[in-house]
Amino acid sequence: MGEGSRLVRARTVTGDGEGLVSRAGLVLLAELAEAVGLAEGLRQATRALGWRRHHPGRLLGLTVLALADGARNVSDVHAVVGQEHLFGPGPSWASAWRAFDRLGPAELRAINRAEATARQRVWHADPAARQRSAMIIDLDATLVTTRADKQDAAPTWKRSYGHHPLLAMDAERGEVLAVLMRPGNAGSNTATDHVTVLGDAVAGLPERERSGHLPGDNATDVQVSVCVRADAGGTTHWLAEECRHRNIGYSLGYAIDGRVRDALLLVQEEDWEPAVEPNGARRDNGYVYDLTALVNLSAWPKGTRLIVRRERPHPGAQLSLFDDVNGWRHTAFICDTTGDPATLEARHRQRGRAESVIRDLKACGLTNLPFDCIVNNSIWARLAAMALNLLSWTRHLTLTGSLRRATPKTLRYRLLHIAGRTTTGGRKLHLDRDWPWTPTLLAALDRIPPTVNPTT
């Protein structure tokens, strides 16, 4: 066999390399975390714990970097901690476990505040975020399977075992605003949970976006309009009332019940209007109708509308008997927004973006809850969300082109896993000059400001 036909050039492999790092691209996330104050916020959040050799806040920061890099458990964190030439000496595996065991509800609240402060700085530094006059908060839940002996683990509706966390997301930016850990048997329509996670999400928004949306705020204080979007599992009267109390709009999935079916039988064929895409173009195989006048909505806040969309079902779609008889698949939602029904339906249909955020969050560590204690697992889930948010902030502040929409997997393969070599003392990092994306990483590092001040 010729030398040119081999998969790898023949060579002797040794393990005596010095000053080498295999995840040199993580320096981009670490530098941004320092610039926006996230790293310092984590250190301050754990200052009451005390330490001997390794600051617990620094461990949390390294954990966020490891989760952004794909870690799934505490032992995986040592893929980052072990890069001593890049990040300096870190705690042992046993020390990391002991540090997590010392964390409690007070530290969890402080971690949330640290991330909120960092988000304020990031959105202030991002022109696209500063120019937004409206935003949508998506509420959705996901399942995390785990062992039966973990606190609050319970059977799920999919006949698995684990937890059922509820998330609040800014799907447009790919960020998770709040995470509420719940048992696996937590119900979809648990209004208390939706109201709680909405309050946590609003509390974590920057001052401009938060203004006018705290309980009791005047509607004239609103600077950025906010709308809550959820599927039928989140549609409760309490949530709608809470949104109204916070000067927040809502767009909530609505079940096709008997009243809706009876009303649909009264709609004339010519009354259906074509559905549209988010860009305003006509959508094939979709029609919309405002059913508000034909269904009693007096139990909902004043101004609530009921809008229905119908379409020919795609192969494999789940249909009700009513859909089979009529040959159309129907979906409905309620909202309190004025405007064209087709435009409002297109806005509600974009709720699918939240599924992409959940997918990326699971790629950042939420597929596993490594601790027995629910508080520690809540902190782990919060750090996983922080890792995803750090990737999102990196995309918006430092990257251009297609990488501004890249998934965590793409960012890892192209940027984070660049090989490098540190000089003696770790004062300088030399990146692999033959890696195709080395210039991209260097340009991204240059776009990180030394500090980000949210007041200037």
C-alpha positions as a Markdown table, in Angstrom:
| # | Residue | x | y | z |
|---|---|---|---|---|
| 1 | Met | 0.0 | 0.0 | 0.0 |
| 2 | Gly | 1.4 | 3.4 | -1.0 |
| 3 | Glu | 2.1 | 6.1 | 1.5 |
| 4 | Gly | -0.4 | 8.4 | -0.2 |
| 5 | Ser | -3.3 | 6.0 | 0.3 |
| 6 | Arg | -3.0 | 5.8 | 4.1 |
| 7 | Leu | -5.6 | 7.7 | 6.3 |
| 8 | Val | -2.7 | 9.0 | 8.5 |
| 9 | Arg | 0.9 | 9.5 | 7.8 |
| 10 | Ala | 3.0 | 6.8 | 9.5 |
| 11 | Arg | 4.7 | 8.2 | 12.6 |
| 12 | Thr | 5.7 | 7.5 | 16.2 |
| 13 | Val | 3.1 | 8.7 | 18.7 |
| 14 | Thr | 4.4 | 9.9 | 22.0 |
| 15 | Gly | 2.7 | 11.6 | 25.0 |
| 16 | Asp | 5.4 | 14.0 | 26.1 |
| 17 | Gly | 4.2 | 17.2 | 24.4 |
| 18 | Glu | 4.3 | 20.3 | 26.6 |
| 19 | Gly | 2.4 | 23.6 | 26.6 |
| 20 | Leu | -0.3 | 22.1 | 24.3 |
| 21 | Val | -4.0 | 22.8 | 24.6 |
| 22 | Ser | -6.7 | 21.0 | 22.6 |
| 23 | Arg | -9.6 | 23.5 | 23.3 |
| 24 | Ala | -7.8 | 26.8 | 22.7 |
| 25 | Gly | -10.9 | 28.4 | 21.2 |
| 26 | Leu | -12.5 | 28.4 | 24.7 |
| 27 | Val | -10.4 | 31.5 | 25.3 |
| 28 | Leu | -13.0 | 33.4 | 23.2 |
| 29 | Leu | -15.8 | 32.5 | 25.7 |
| 30 | Ala | -13.6 | 33.1 | 28.7 |
| 31 | Glu | -12.5 | 36.5 | 27.5 |
| 32 | Leu | -16.1 | 37.5 | 26.8 |
| 33 | Ala | -17.3 | 36.2 | 30.2 |
| 34 | Glu | -14.7 | 38.4 | 31.8 |
| 35 | Ala | -15.5 | 41.4 | 29.7 |
| 36 | Val | -19.3 | 41.4 | 30.4 |
| 37 | Gly | -18.7 | 40.7 | 34.1 |
| 38 | Leu | -20.2 | 37.2 | 34.2 |
| 39 | Ala | -17.0 | 35.6 | 35.6 |
| 40 | Glu | -16.8 | 38.3 | 38.3 |
| 41 | Gly | -20.5 | 37.9 | 39.0 |
| 42 | Leu | -20.0 | 34.2 | 39.7 |
| 43 | Arg | -17.1 | 34.9 | 42.0 |
| 44 | Gln | -19.2 | 37.4 | 43.9 |
| 45 | Ala | -22.2 | 35.0 | 44.0 |
| 46 | Thr | -20.1 | 32.5 | 46.0 |
| 47 | Arg | -18.0 | 34.9 | 48.1 |
| 48 | Ala | -19.8 | 33.9 | 51.3 |
| 49 | Leu | -18.7 | 30.2 | 51.0 |
| 50 | Gly | -15.1 | 30.9 | 51.7 |
| 51 | Trp | -12.3 | 28.8 | 50.1 |
| 52 | Arg | -8.8 | 27.5 | 50.8 |
| 53 | Arg | -7.1 | 27.0 | 47.4 |
| 54 | His | -9.7 | 27.2 | 44.6 |
| 55 | His | -12.5 | 29.8 | 44.5 |
| 56 | Pro | -15.9 | 28.1 | 44.1 |
| 57 | Gly | -17.0 | 31.0 | 41.7 |
| 58 | Arg | -14.1 | 30.2 | 39.5 |
| 59 | Leu | -15.1 | 26.6 | 39.4 |
| 60 | Leu | -18.6 | 27.7 | 38.3 |
| 61 | Gly | -17.1 | 29.7 | 35.5 |
| 62 | Leu | -15.0 | 26.8 | 34.3 |
| 63 | Thr | -18.1 | 24.6 | 34.5 |
| 64 | Val | -19.9 | 27.1 | 32.2 |
| 65 | Leu | -17.1 | 26.9 | 29.7 |
| 66 | Ala | -17.1 | 23.1 | 29.9 |
| 67 | Leu | -20.9 | 22.9 | 29.4 |
| 68 | Ala | -20.5 | 25.2 | 26.4 |
| 69 | Asp | -17.9 | 22.8 | 25.1 |
| 70 | Gly | -20.3 | 19.8 | 25.5 |
| 71 | Ala | -19.7 | 18.5 | 29.0 |
| 72 | Arg | -22.5 | 16.3 | 30.4 |
| 73 | Asn | -21.4 | 15.7 | 34.0 |
| 74 | Val | -18.9 | 16.9 | 36.6 |
| 75 | Ser | -16.2 | 14.6 | 35.5 |
| 76 | Asp | -16.4 | 16.0 | 32.0 |
| 77 | Val | -15.6 | 19.5 | 33.4 |
| 78 | His | -12.1 | 18.3 | 33.9 |
| 79 | Ala | -11.6 | 18.3 | 30.1 |
| 80 | Val | -11.4 | 22.1 | 30.7 |
| 81 | Val | -10.0 | 22.2 | 34.2 |
| 82 | Gly | -7.2 | 19.9 | 33.1 |
| 83 | Gln | -6.1 | 22.5 | 30.5 |
| 84 | Glu | -3.8 | 24.1 | 33.2 |
| 85 | His | -1.6 | 25.8 | 30.6 |
| 86 | Leu | -4.6 | 27.8 | 29.4 |
| 87 | Phe | -6.8 | 28.3 | 32.5 |
| 88 | Gly | -4.4 | 27.8 | 35.3 |
| 89 | Pro | -4.5 | 25.2 | 38.1 |
| 90 | Gly | -8.0 | 23.9 | 38.9 |
| 91 | Pro | -9.7 | 21.8 | 41.6 |
| 92 | Ser | -9.6 | 18.0 | 41.6 |
| 93 | Trp | -12.6 | 16.0 | 40.7 |
| 94 | Ala | -13.4 | 15.4 | 44.4 |
| 95 | Ser | -12.9 | 19.1 | 45.3 |
| 96 | Ala | -15.3 | 20.0 | 42.5 |
| 97 | Trp | -18.0 | 17.7 | 44.0 |
| 98 | Arg | -17.5 | 19.1 | 47.5 |
| 99 | Ala | -17.7 | 22.7 | 46.1 |
| 100 | Phe | -21.1 | 21.9 | 44.5 |
| 101 | Asp | -22.4 | 20.3 | 47.7 |
| 102 | Arg | -21.8 | 23.6 | 49.5 |
| 103 | Leu | -24.0 | 25.6 | 47.1 |
| 104 | Gly | -27.6 | 26.4 | 48.2 |
| 105 | Pro | -30.6 | 28.5 | 47.3 |
| 106 | Ala | -28.8 | 31.7 | 48.2 |
| 107 | Glu | -26.1 | 31.0 | 45.7 |
| 108 | Leu | -28.7 | 30.0 | 43.1 |
| 109 | Arg | -30.4 | 33.4 | 43.5 |
| 110 | Ala | -27.0 | 35.2 | 43.3 |
| 111 | Ile | -26.1 | 33.3 | 40.1 |
| 112 | Asn | -29.3 | 34.5 | 38.5 |
| 113 | Arg | -28.5 | 38.0 | 39.4 |
| 114 | Ala | -25.0 | 37.7 | 38.1 |
| 115 | Glu | -26.3 | 36.5 | 34.7 |
| 116 | Ala | -29.0 | 39.3 | 34.6 |
| 117 | Thr | -26.2 | 41.9 | 35.1 |
| 118 | Ala | -24.1 | 40.3 | 32.4 |
| 119 | Arg | -27.2 | 40.2 | 30.0 |
| 120 | Gln | -27.7 | 43.9 | 30.7 |
| 121 | Arg | -24.2 | 44.7 | 29.5 |
| 122 | Val | -24.4 | 42.4 | 26.5 |
| 123 | Trp | -27.7 | 43.7 | 25.2 |
| 124 | His | -26.4 | 47.3 | 25.7 |
| 125 | Ala | -23.3 | 46.5 | 23.6 |
| 126 | Asp | -25.3 | 44.8 | 20.8 |
| 127 | Pro | -26.9 | 47.3 | 18.4 |
| 128 | Ala | -29.5 | 44.8 | 17.3 |
| 129 | Ala | -30.7 | 44.3 | 20.9 |
| 130 | Arg | -30.7 | 48.1 | 21.6 |
| 131 | Gln | -32.9 | 48.7 | 18.5 |
| 132 | Arg | -35.6 | 46.2 | 19.4 |
| 133 | Ser | -39.0 | 47.7 | 20.2 |
| 134 | Ala | -40.7 | 44.4 | 20.9 |
| 135 | Met | -39.7 | 40.9 | 22.1 |
| 136 | Ile | -41.4 | 37.6 | 22.7 |
| 137 | Ile | -40.9 | 35.3 | 25.7 |
| 138 | Asp | -41.5 | 31.7 | 24.8 |
| 139 | Leu | -42.7 | 29.3 | 27.6 |
| 140 | Asp | -42.2 | 25.6 | 27.1 |
| 141 | Ala | -41.2 | 22.5 | 29.1 |
| 142 | Thr | -38.9 | 19.5 | 28.3 |
| 143 | Leu | -38.2 | 16.1 | 29.8 |
| 144 | Val | -34.9 | 15.1 | 31.4 |
| 145 | Thr | -34.6 | 11.4 | 32.2 |
| 146 | Thr | -32.7 | 10.4 | 35.3 |
| 147 | Arg | -32.5 | 7.7 | 38.0 |
| 148 | Ala | -35.3 | 7.1 | 40.4 |
| 149 | Asp | -33.1 | 7.9 | 43.5 |
| 150 | Lys | -32.7 | 11.6 | 42.6 |
| 151 | Gln | -34.7 | 14.2 | 44.5 |
| 152 | Asp | -38.0 | 15.1 | 42.8 |
| 153 | Ala | -37.6 | 12.5 | 40.1 |
| 154 | Ala | -40.9 | 11.0 | 39.1 |
| 155 | Pro | -42.6 | 9.2 | 36.3 |
| 156 | Thr | -43.2 | 11.3 | 33.2 |
| 157 | Trp | -46.1 | 11.4 | 30.7 |
| 158 | Lys | -43.8 | 9.6 | 28.2 |
| 159 | Arg | -43.5 | 6.7 | 30.6 |
| 160 | Ser | -39.9 | 7.5 | 31.4 |
| 161 | Tyr | -38.5 | 8.7 | 34.7 |
| 162 | Gly | -36.9 | 12.0 | 35.6 |
| 163 | His | -37.7 | 15.8 | 35.7 |
| 164 | His | -39.9 | 18.1 | 33.7 |
| 165 | Pro | -38.2 | 21.6 | 33.8 |
| 166 | Leu | -40.1 | 24.6 | 32.5 |
| 167 | Leu | -38.2 | 27.2 | 30.5 |
| 168 | Ala | -38.6 | 30.8 | 29.5 |
| 169 | Met | -36.7 | 31.7 | 26.3 |
| 170 | Asp | -35.9 | 34.6 | 24.0 |
| 171 | Ala | -36.0 | 32.4 | 20.9 |
| 172 | Glu | -35.0 | 35.3 | 18.6 |
| 173 | Arg | -31.6 | 35.6 | 20.3 |
| 174 | Gly | -31.3 | 31.9 | 21.3 |
| 175 | Glu | -31.2 | 32.7 | 25.0 |
| 176 | Val | -32.8 | 31.0 | 28.0 |
| 177 | Leu | -34.1 | 33.6 | 30.5 |
| 178 | Ala | -35.3 | 31.3 | 33.3 |
| 179 | Val | -35.3 | 27.7 | 34.3 |
| 180 | Leu | -37.8 | 26.1 | 36.8 |
| 181 | Met | -36.9 | 22.6 | 37.9 |
| 182 | Arg | -40.0 | 20.4 | 38.4 |
| 183 | Pro | -40.8 | 16.7 | 39.1 |
| 184 | Gly | -41.3 | 14.5 | 36.1 |
| 185 | Asn | -45.0 | 14.3 | 36.8 |
| 186 | Ala | -45.5 | 18.1 | 36.8 |
| 187 | Gly | -48.6 | 19.0 | 34.8 |
| 188 | Ser | -48.4 | 20.9 | 31.5 |
| 189 | Asn | -51.2 | 23.3 | 32.6 |
| 190 | Thr | -49.7 | 24.1 | 36.0 |
| 191 | Ala | -50.5 | 27.8 | 36.1 |
| 192 | Thr | -48.4 | 28.5 | 39.2 |
| 193 | Asp | -45.3 | 27.3 | 37.5 |
| 194 | His | -45.9 | 29.4 | 34.3 |
| 195 | Val | -46.5 | 32.5 | 36.4 |
| 196 | Thr | -43.4 | 31.8 | 38.4 |
| 197 | Val | -41.1 | 31.3 | 35.5 |
| 198 | Leu | -42.5 | 34.3 | 33.7 |
| 199 | Gly | -41.7 | 36.4 | 36.8 |
| 200 | Asp | -38.2 | 35.0 | 36.9 |
| 201 | Ala | -37.7 | 35.8 | 33.1 |
| 202 | Val | -38.9 | 39.4 | 33.5 |
| 203 | Ala | -36.6 | 39.9 | 36.5 |
| 204 | Gly | -33.7 | 38.7 | 34.4 |
| 205 | Leu | -34.3 | 41.2 | 31.6 |
| 206 | Pro | -32.2 | 44.4 | 31.2 |
| 207 | Glu | -33.7 | 47.5 | 32.7 |
| 208 | Arg | -35.0 | 48.9 | 29.4 |
| 209 | Glu | -36.9 | 45.6 | 28.5 |
| 210 | Arg | -38.0 | 45.2 | 32.1 |
| 211 | Ser | -39.5 | 48.6 | 32.5 |
| 212 | Gly | -43.3 | 48.6 | 32.7 |
| 213 | His | -43.5 | 44.8 | 33.1 |
| 214 | Leu | -43.2 | 44.4 | 36.9 |
| 215 | Pro | -46.3 | 43.9 | 38.9 |
| 216 | Gly | -48.1 | 47.2 | 39.4 |
| 217 | Asp | -46.1 | 49.1 | 36.8 |
| 218 | Asn | -47.9 | 51.7 | 34.7 |
| 219 | Ala | -48.4 | 50.9 | 31.0 |
| 220 | Thr | -46.9 | 54.3 | 30.1 |
| 221 | Asp | -43.5 | 53.0 | 31.6 |
| 222 | Val | -43.2 | 50.3 | 28.9 |
| 223 | Gln | -40.2 | 50.9 | 26.6 |
| 224 | Val | -40.1 | 47.5 | 24.9 |
| 225 | Ser | -43.4 | 45.7 | 24.3 |
| 226 | Val | -43.3 | 42.0 | 25.5 |
| 227 | Cys | -45.5 | 39.1 | 24.4 |
| 228 | Val | -45.7 | 35.7 | 26.0 |
| 229 | Arg | -46.0 | 32.8 | 23.6 |
| 230 | Ala | -46.9 | 29.2 | 24.6 |
| 231 | Asp | -48.6 | 26.1 | 23.3 |
| 232 | Ala | -51.9 | 24.8 | 24.6 |
| 233 | Gly | -50.1 | 23.3 | 27.6 |
| 234 | Gly | -49.4 | 26.8 | 28.9 |
| 235 | Thr | -52.9 | 28.2 | 28.3 |
| 236 | Thr | -54.4 | 29.1 | 31.7 |
| 237 | His | -56.6 | 32.0 | 32.8 |
| 238 | Trp | -54.1 | 32.8 | 35.6 |
| 239 | Leu | -51.3 | 33.2 | 33.1 |
| 240 | Ala | -53.4 | 35.4 | 30.9 |
| 241 | Glu | -54.4 | 37.6 | 33.9 |
| 242 | Glu | -50.7 | 37.7 | 35.0 |
| 243 | Cys | -49.7 | 38.9 | 31.5 |
| 244 | Arg | -52.4 | 41.6 | 31.6 |
| 245 | His | -51.2 | 42.6 | 35.2 |
| 246 | Arg | -47.7 | 43.1 | 33.8 |
| 247 | Asn | -48.7 | 45.0 | 30.7 |
| 248 | Ile | -47.5 | 42.0 | 28.6 |
| 249 | Gly | -49.4 | 40.6 | 25.6 |
| 250 | Tyr | -50.0 | 36.9 | 25.1 |
| 251 | Ser | -50.4 | 34.4 | 22.3 |
| 252 | Leu | -51.4 | 31.0 | 23.7 |
| 253 | Gly | -52.3 | 27.8 | 22.0 |
| 254 | Tyr | -56.0 | 26.8 | 22.4 |
| 255 | Ala | -57.6 | 23.4 | 22.3 |
| 256 | Ile | -60.0 | 22.5 | 19.5 |
| 257 | Asp | -63.0 | 21.7 | 21.8 |
| 258 | Gly | -66.6 | 21.2 | 21.0 |
| 259 | Arg | -67.4 | 24.9 | 21.0 |
| 260 | Val | -64.7 | 25.6 | 18.5 |
| 261 | Arg | -65.8 | 22.7 | 16.3 |
| 262 | Asp | -69.4 | 24.0 | 16.3 |
| 263 | Ala | -68.2 | 27.5 | 15.4 |
| 264 | Leu | -66.1 | 26.2 | 12.6 |
| 265 | Leu | -69.1 | 24.6 | 11.0 |
| 266 | Leu | -70.6 | 28.1 | 10.7 |
| 267 | Val | -67.7 | 29.5 | 8.8 |
| 268 | Gln | -68.3 | 29.9 | 5.0 |
| 269 | Glu | -65.6 | 28.7 | 2.6 |
| 270 | Glu | -65.0 | 32.1 | 1.1 |
| 271 | Asp | -64.4 | 33.6 | 4.6 |
| 272 | Trp | -61.1 | 31.9 | 5.1 |
| 273 | Glu | -58.1 | 34.1 | 4.2 |
| 274 | Pro | -54.7 | 32.7 | 3.1 |
| 275 | Ala | -52.0 | 32.3 | 5.8 |
| 276 | Val | -48.8 | 34.2 | 5.4 |
| 277 | Glu | -45.1 | 33.6 | 6.1 |
| 278 | Pro | -43.2 | 35.8 | 8.6 |
| 279 | Asn | -42.0 | 37.9 | 5.7 |
| 280 | Gly | -45.5 | 38.5 | 4.5 |
| 281 | Ala | -45.5 | 36.1 | 1.5 |
| 282 | Arg | -48.5 | 33.9 | 1.0 |
| 283 | Arg | -48.2 | 30.5 | 2.7 |
| 284 | Asp | -49.2 | 27.5 | 0.6 |
| 285 | Asn | -51.8 | 25.1 | 2.0 |
| 286 | Gly | -52.8 | 27.3 | 4.9 |
| 287 | Tyr | -55.9 | 29.5 | 5.7 |
| 288 | Val | -56.8 | 31.6 | 8.7 |
| 289 | Tyr | -60.0 | 32.8 | 10.3 |
| 290 | Asp | -60.8 | 35.0 | 13.3 |
| 291 | Leu | -63.4 | 33.0 | 15.2 |
| 292 | Thr | -63.8 | 35.4 | 18.1 |
| 293 | Ala | -67.4 | 36.4 | 17.3 |
| 294 | Leu | -68.6 | 32.8 | 17.2 |
| 295 | Val | -67.1 | 31.5 | 20.5 |
| 296 | Asn | -67.9 | 32.8 | 24.0 |
| 297 | Leu | -64.6 | 34.2 | 25.4 |
| 298 | Ser | -66.0 | 36.2 | 28.3 |
| 299 | Ala | -64.0 | 34.1 | 30.9 |
| 300 | Trp | -60.7 | 35.5 | 29.4 |
| 301 | Pro | -59.4 | 39.0 | 29.7 |
| 302 | Lys | -61.2 | 41.7 | 27.7 |
| 303 | Gly | -59.9 | 41.9 | 24.2 |
| 304 | Thr | -59.0 | 38.2 | 23.8 |
| 305 | Arg | -59.3 | 36.9 | 20.3 |
| 306 | Leu | -59.5 | 33.3 | 19.0 |
| 307 | Ile | -57.8 | 32.7 | 15.7 |
| 308 | Val | -57.9 | 29.3 | 13.9 |
| 309 | Arg | -55.6 | 28.0 | 11.1 |
| 310 | Arg | -56.5 | 25.1 | 8.8 |
| 311 | Glu | -54.2 | 23.2 | 6.4 |
| 312 | Arg | -54.2 | 20.0 | 4.5 |
| 313 | Pro | -52.4 | 17.5 | 6.9 |
| 314 | His | -48.9 | 16.4 | 6.0 |
| 315 | Pro | -48.1 | 12.6 | 6.0 |
| 316 | Gly | -48.0 | 11.3 | 9.6 |
| 317 | Ala | -49.9 | 14.2 | 11.1 |
| 318 | Gln | -52.1 | 13.3 | 14.1 |
| 319 | Leu | -55.7 | 14.0 | 13.3 |
| 320 | Ser | -58.9 | 14.1 | 15.3 |
| 321 | Leu | -62.2 | 12.6 | 14.1 |
| 322 | Phe | -63.3 | 16.2 | 13.3 |
| 323 | Asp | -60.3 | 16.8 | 11.1 |
| 324 | Asp | -60.7 | 13.4 | 9.3 |
| 325 | Val | -64.3 | 14.3 | 8.4 |
| 326 | Asn | -63.5 | 17.7 | 7.1 |
| 327 | Gly | -60.2 | 16.8 | 5.5 |
| 328 | Trp | -58.4 | 19.8 | 7.2 |
| 329 | Arg | -56.1 | 19.9 | 10.2 |
| 330 | His | -57.1 | 22.7 | 12.6 |
| 331 | Thr | -55.0 | 24.5 | 15.2 |
| 332 | Ala | -56.1 | 27.5 | 17.3 |
| 333 | Phe | -54.7 | 30.1 | 19.6 |
| 334 | Ile | -55.9 | 33.1 | 21.6 |
| 335 | Cys | -54.2 | 36.4 | 21.8 |
| 336 | Asp | -54.9 | 40.0 | 22.9 |
| 337 | Thr | -53.2 | 41.8 | 20.0 |
| 338 | Thr | -55.0 | 43.8 | 17.4 |
| 339 | Gly | -54.1 | 43.4 | 13.8 |
| 340 | Asp | -54.5 | 41.1 | 10.8 |
| 341 | Pro | -55.3 | 37.5 | 11.8 |
| 342 | Ala | -52.9 | 36.1 | 9.2 |
| 343 | Thr | -50.0 | 38.2 | 10.6 |
| 344 | Leu | -50.8 | 37.2 | 14.2 |
| 345 | Glu | -51.0 | 33.5 | 13.2 |
| 346 | Ala | -47.6 | 33.8 | 11.5 |
| 347 | Arg | -46.2 | 35.2 | 14.7 |
| 348 | His | -47.6 | 32.4 | 16.8 |
| 349 | Arg | -46.4 | 29.8 | 14.3 |
| 350 | Gln | -42.8 | 30.9 | 14.9 |
| 351 | Arg | -43.1 | 29.3 | 18.4 |
| 352 | Gly | -41.2 | 26.4 | 16.8 |
| 353 | Arg | -38.0 | 28.4 | 17.3 |
| 354 | Ala | -38.3 | 27.5 | 21.0 |
| 355 | Glu | -37.8 | 23.9 | 20.1 |
| 356 | Ser | -34.4 | 24.8 | 18.6 |
| 357 | Val | -33.4 | 26.6 | 21.8 |
| 358 | Ile | -34.3 | 23.5 | 23.9 |
| 359 | Arg | -32.3 | 21.4 | 21.5 |
| 360 | Asp | -29.3 | 23.6 | 22.0 |
| 361 | Leu | -29.8 | 23.7 | 25.7 |
| 362 | Lys | -29.7 | 20.0 | 25.9 |
| 363 | Ala | -26.5 | 20.1 | 23.8 |
| 364 | Cys | -25.0 | 22.3 | 26.6 |
| 365 | Gly | -25.6 | 19.8 | 29.5 |
| 366 | Leu | -29.3 | 19.6 | 30.2 |
| 367 | Thr | -29.5 | 15.9 | 29.0 |
| 368 | Asn | -28.2 | 14.9 | 32.4 |
| 369 | Leu | -28.7 | 16.0 | 36.1 |
| 370 | Pro | -25.6 | 14.7 | 37.9 |
| 371 | Phe | -26.6 | 15.4 | 41.5 |
| 372 | Asp | -29.0 | 13.8 | 44.0 |
| 373 | Cys | -30.0 | 17.2 | 45.5 |
| 374 | Ile | -32.7 | 19.2 | 43.6 |
| 375 | Val | -30.9 | 22.5 | 44.5 |
| 376 | Asn | -27.6 | 21.3 | 43.0 |
| 377 | Asn | -29.4 | 20.1 | 39.9 |
| 378 | Ser | -31.2 | 23.4 | 39.7 |
| 379 | Ile | -27.8 | 25.1 | 39.7 |
| 380 | Trp | -26.5 | 22.7 | 37.1 |
| 381 | Ala | -29.5 | 23.5 | 34.9 |
| 382 | Arg | -28.9 | 27.3 | 35.4 |
| 383 | Leu | -25.2 | 26.8 | 34.5 |
| 384 | Ala | -26.3 | 24.9 | 31.3 |
| 385 | Ala | -28.5 | 27.8 | 30.4 |
| 386 | Met | -25.7 | 30.2 | 31.1 |
| 387 | Ala | -23.4 | 28.2 | 28.8 |
| 388 | Leu | -25.9 | 28.4 | 26.0 |
| 389 | Asn | -26.4 | 32.2 | 26.6 |
| 390 | Leu | -22.6 | 32.7 | 26.6 |
| 391 | Leu | -22.5 | 31.1 | 23.2 |
| 392 | Ser | -25.4 | 33.3 | 22.0 |
| 393 | Trp | -23.7 | 36.4 | 23.3 |
| 394 | Thr | -20.5 | 35.3 | 21.5 |
| 395 | Arg | -22.3 | 34.9 | 18.2 |
| 396 | His | -24.1 | 38.3 | 18.5 |
| 397 | Leu | -21.1 | 40.3 | 19.7 |
| 398 | Thr | -18.1 | 38.8 | 18.0 |
| 399 | Leu | -19.1 | 36.7 | 14.9 |
| 400 | Thr | -20.3 | 37.5 | 11.5 |
| 401 | Gly | -21.9 | 35.8 | 8.5 |
| 402 | Ser | -23.4 | 32.3 | 8.9 |
| 403 | Leu | -21.6 | 31.8 | 12.3 |
| 404 | Arg | -24.1 | 34.3 | 13.9 |
| 405 | Arg | -26.7 | 31.5 | 13.4 |
| 406 | Ala | -24.4 | 28.5 | 14.2 |
| 407 | Thr | -25.4 | 25.8 | 16.6 |
| 408 | Pro | -23.3 | 24.9 | 19.6 |
| 409 | Lys | -22.0 | 21.8 | 17.7 |
| 410 | Thr | -20.8 | 24.0 | 14.8 |
| 411 | Leu | -19.1 | 26.5 | 17.1 |
| 412 | Arg | -17.3 | 23.7 | 18.9 |
| 413 | Tyr | -16.1 | 22.1 | 15.7 |
| 414 | Arg | -14.9 | 25.2 | 14.0 |
| 415 | Leu | -13.8 | 27.6 | 16.8 |
| 416 | Leu | -13.6 | 26.1 | 20.3 |
| 417 | His | -11.6 | 23.0 | 19.4 |
| 418 | Ile | -8.7 | 24.8 | 17.7 |
| 419 | Ala | -5.4 | 23.4 | 18.9 |
| 420 | Gly | -2.8 | 25.7 | 20.4 |
| 421 | Arg | 0.5 | 26.0 | 22.3 |
| 422 | Thr | 1.2 | 28.2 | 25.2 |
| 423 | Thr | 4.5 | 29.8 | 26.0 |
| 424 | Thr | 6.3 | 29.3 | 29.3 |
| 425 | Gly | 4.2 | 30.8 | 32.0 |
| 426 | Gly | 1.1 | 30.8 | 29.8 |
| 427 | Arg | 1.6 | 34.4 | 28.8 |
| 428 | Lys | 1.0 | 33.8 | 25.1 |
| 429 | Leu | -1.2 | 31.4 | 23.1 |
| 430 | His | -0.2 | 30.3 | 19.6 |
| 431 | Leu | -3.1 | 28.9 | 17.6 |
| 432 | Asp | -2.8 | 26.3 | 14.9 |
| 433 | Arg | -2.0 | 28.4 | 11.8 |
| 434 | Asp | -3.3 | 25.6 | 9.5 |
| 435 | Trp | -6.8 | 25.4 | 11.0 |
| 436 | Pro | -9.3 | 26.9 | 8.5 |
| 437 | Trp | -11.0 | 29.1 | 11.1 |
| 438 | Thr | -8.0 | 30.5 | 13.0 |
| 439 | Pro | -8.4 | 33.9 | 11.3 |
| 440 | Thr | -12.1 | 33.9 | 12.3 |
| 441 | Leu | -11.3 | 33.2 | 15.9 |
| 442 | Leu | -8.6 | 35.9 | 16.0 |
| 443 | Ala | -11.0 | 38.4 | 14.4 |
| 444 | Ala | -13.7 | 37.5 | 17.0 |
| 445 | Leu | -11.2 | 38.0 | 19.9 |
| 446 | Asp | -10.5 | 41.5 | 18.5 |
| 447 | Arg | -14.2 | 42.4 | 18.6 |
| 448 | Ile | -14.4 | 41.8 | 22.4 |
| 449 | Pro | -14.3 | 45.1 | 24.1 |
| 450 | Pro | -12.0 | 45.4 | 27.2 |
| 451 | Thr | -15.0 | 46.1 | 29.4 |
| 452 | Val | -18.7 | 46.6 | 28.7 |
| 453 | Asn | -20.3 | 49.4 | 30.7 |
| 454 | Pro | -24.1 | 49.3 | 30.6 |
| 455 | Thr | -24.5 | 52.9 | 31.6 |
| 456 | Thr | -22.6 | 54.6 | 28.8 |
